[in-house]
């Protein structure tokens, strides 16, 4: 099938399908006229990629074990640690998933700290009680906290207000 039909069958856009091909997660065959052609195995593989991405893994994460995509189910998030010991474990998949989980936990921690700081500046209560460990620690005054590469600009909330800005607070 051609790229448009394959994209619909895999639950993605043709652009996403081309991107996954560019990243080496699927390889299309070409007709003599140069059109991409996909078969049922390609669709199954693309569905597995989509399920892994929906589960929180990045394209780089999936690429780390792309050679195993043919063993994964097409319609659900694969078990990264199989429940059936006879099916065998994949240390590479487990390692990647555990690293991604740790990264997500760190991002949640940073975002929770940022939220608490902003809520405090607005005079609002903190949304949830801190969890044991580092979550209860708040950065000191003037500290810069980053929430990750996709968090946007960082604003210094303790900087002096420009003239006339006090009227805006009222």
C-alpha positions in Angstrom: 0.0 0.0 0.0 1.1 3.6 -0.6 2.1 6.0 2.1 -1.3 7.7 2.7 -3.1 4.3 3.2 -0.2 3.0 5.3 -0.4 6.1 7.5 -4.1 5.7 8.0 -3.7 2.0 8.8 -0.9 2.7 11.3 -2.9 5.6 12.9 -0.5 8.4 12.0 0.1 11.0 9.4 2.1 10.5 6.2 4.6 13.1 7.6 5.1 11.0 10.8 5.6 7.9 8.7 8.3 9.6 6.6 9.9 10.8 9.8 10.0 7.3 11.3 11.5 6.0 8.0 14.1 8.8 8.2 14.9 7.7 11.8 15.4 4.1 10.7 12.4 2.7 12.4 10.8 1.4 9.2 12.1 0.9 5.7 9.8 1.4 2.7 10.3 -0.4 -0.5 10.0 1.7 -3.7 8.1 1.2 -6.9 10.0 1.7 -10.2 8.5 5.2 -10.2 9.9 5.9 -6.7 6.7 5.7 -4.7 7.0 4.2 -1.2 5.2 0.9 -0.7 4.4 -0.7 2.7 3.1 -4.1 3.7 1.3 -5.5 6.7 4.6 -6.1 8.6 5.5 -2.4 8.2 2.1 -1.4 9.5 2.5 -3.7 12.5 5.9 -2.3 13.2 4.6 1.3 12.9 1.8 0.6 15.3 4.4 -0.8 17.8 6.4 2.5 17.4 3.3 4.6 18.0 2.4 2.6 21.1 5.9 3.0 22.5 5.8 6.7 21.8 2.4 7.0 23.4 3.8 5.2 26.4 6.3 8.0 26.9 9.4 6.8 25.0 11.2 9.1 22.7 12.2 8.3 19.1 15.8 7.9 20.3 14.6 5.4 22.9 12.7 3.4 20.4 15.7 3.5 18.0 17.9 1.9 20.7 15.9 -1.3 20.3 14.5 -0.9 16.8 15.9 -4.3 15.9 13.4 -5.9 18.3 10.3 -4.1 17.0 9.3 -7.1 14.9 8.7 -9.1 18.1 6.3 -6.5 19.7 2.5 -6.5 19.5 1.0 -4.0 17.2 -2.1 -2.9 19.0 -0.9 -2.3 22.6 2.0 -1.1 24.6 4.4 -3.9 24.7 5.5 -5.3 28.0 9.0 -4.2 28.4 9.5 -6.7 31.2 7.5 -9.8 30.1 5.2 -11.3 32.8 5.9 -14.8 31.5 9.5 -15.7 32.5 9.6 -18.2 29.6 9.3 -15.4 27.1 12.6 -14.0 28.1 13.7 -10.5 29.2 15.2 -7.9 27.1 17.8 -6.0 29.1 18.2 -3.4 26.4 14.5 -2.5 26.4 14.3 -2.5 30.2 17.3 -0.3 30.5 16.0 2.3 28.1 12.5 2.3 29.7 14.0 2.7 33.2 16.2 5.6 32.1 13.1 7.3 30.5 11.1 6.7 33.7 13.9 8.3 35.8 14.0 11.3 33.3 10.2 11.7 33.6 10.4 11.6 37.4 13.1 14.3 37.4 11.1 16.5 35.1 8.0 16.1 37.3 10.1 17.1 40.3 11.4 20.2 38.6 8.0 21.2 37.3 6.5 20.7 40.8 9.2 23.0 42.2 8.5 25.6 39.6 4.7 25.4 40.2 5.2 25.7 43.9 7.4 28.8 43.5 4.9 30.4 41.1 1.9 29.6 43.3 3.7 31.1 46.3 4.3 34.3 44.3 0.6 34.4 43.6 -0.3 33.7 47.2 -1.9 30.4 46.3 -1.5 27.2 48.3 0.7 24.5 46.9 -1.5 22.0 45.1 -0.2 18.8 46.7 1.7 17.8 49.7 5.4 17.1 49.0 6.5 13.5 48.7 9.3 12.1 50.7 12.8 12.9 49.5 13.8 15.9 47.5 10.3 17.0 46.6 9.9 19.0 49.8 13.0 21.2 49.2 12.3 24.5 47.6 15.0 26.5 45.8 16.3 29.6 47.6 15.5 33.1 46.6 17.0 34.1 43.2 17.7 30.4 42.2 17.2 29.5 38.6 15.2 26.3 38.1 15.0 24.6 34.8 12.2 22.2 33.9 13.8 20.7 30.8 14.7 21.7 27.3 11.0 22.1 26.3 10.0 24.3 29.2 10.4 27.6 27.5 12.0 30.8 28.9 12.9 31.2 32.5 11.6 34.3 34.3 13.2 35.8 37.3 10.2 36.4 39.6 12.2 38.2 42.2 13.4 41.0 39.9 12.4 44.6 40.6 9.1 45.7 38.9 9.3 48.3 36.2 7.8 51.7 36.9 4.0 51.6 36.8 3.8 47.8 37.1 2.6 48.0 40.7 -0.7 49.4 39.4 -1.2 46.3 37.4 -1.1 44.1 40.5 -4.1 45.7 42.0 
